[in-house]
Amino acid sequence: MQENLLDSPDLHGRLCLSSCILAELLRRSPQPAGTGQLAQVAGHAKDEVEQMCKHLVRHGLLQASAGEGEEGRWQLAGDPAAMTLADLFSALLAPADGQALS
């Protein structure tokens, strides 16, 4: 039996984290959520969540939102109905900071 999606632990982890982030932002839409809020919902460290959010911003799925304090705030970029699973996979498989994601 396959232990994780696509037989790649790293890709499986990124897919789970990004899906959780997107689901929470969809639930809150159009209101943004802070990195700490997303980390709590996702059960991941804030730095992991922030890194994933920045990656999703670079690929057009999220946008940074001005907010109170210094914590990063994020919201969906564009119409949620227009986002597809293909968009998410394309972002997850794209190079991050010049290095290919495995």
N, C-alpha and C positions, 0 to 999 in steps of 0.2 A: 504494500500500500504506500502511495506517495505521502511523504511527511509534510510537504509544504507546496504551496502553489508554484507551478512552473519549475519545480525541482531546483529552485535557487533560493536559499535562505535569505540572502541579501535583498533580492527583488521582492520576495514575499513580505519581508519586514517593511520595505518602503511602500509597497502597495497597501498593506494594512494601515500604516501610519497616515499616508496621504488620504486614504478613503475615510478614515476617522476624522481627519481635519476637515475635509470637504463636507462630510455629513453634518458635522457640528455647525459649520458656517452656513450650510443650507438651512438647517433648523433655525438659526438665528437671523437669517436673511430678512431684511437688508442690513441689520445691525452687525457691526464688526465684533470680533472677539479678540482678546489679548492672548499673547503667547502662553502666559500662565494658565489661563482658562482652558486653552486647547491642550496643553500638556496634562492638565488634570483629567480631562475627559479621555484623552488618548492613553494615559498611563505611561507616558514617556517623559524623559528629561526635557526641560525647557530648551536647552541648546539644540537637541535633536529636532524638536518641533520648529524652532526658529529656522534652522538650516533647511528643513523640508519646505517651510512656507516660502522662504526666499527662492528656493528652486522652483516652486510652483508659480511664483511671481514672474520669474524669468521666462516661463513657458506660457504665460498668459491666462493661467487658471485662477490666480489670486491677485489682489492688489493690496498694497500697504494702505492703512487708513490712519489719518491723523487722529490722535486721541489724547486723553489725559495721561500725565506721567511720562516716564521714559520707556515703558514696556511697549514692544511692538504690537500693533493691532492689525488685524487682517480681515478681509472680506472677499467674497467671490467677485471675480472680474467678469462683468457682463451678465447676461441672462442665464440663470441656472438651467433652464430648459434647453439651451443651446449646447451645453457641455455634454460630451460623450465619454464613454469608457475608453474609446480610441484616443481621445485627447489626453486622458490621464496616463495611459500606457505610453504614449509618445513622449510625454514629459518625463516619466520614470526611466525610460530607456535612453534618454538624451544625455550627452556628456554633462558632467557637473564640474564647473571650474576647469575646463579643459581636459578632464579625465573621463574616460568611458565608465559608465556604471555597469557593474556586472550583475 
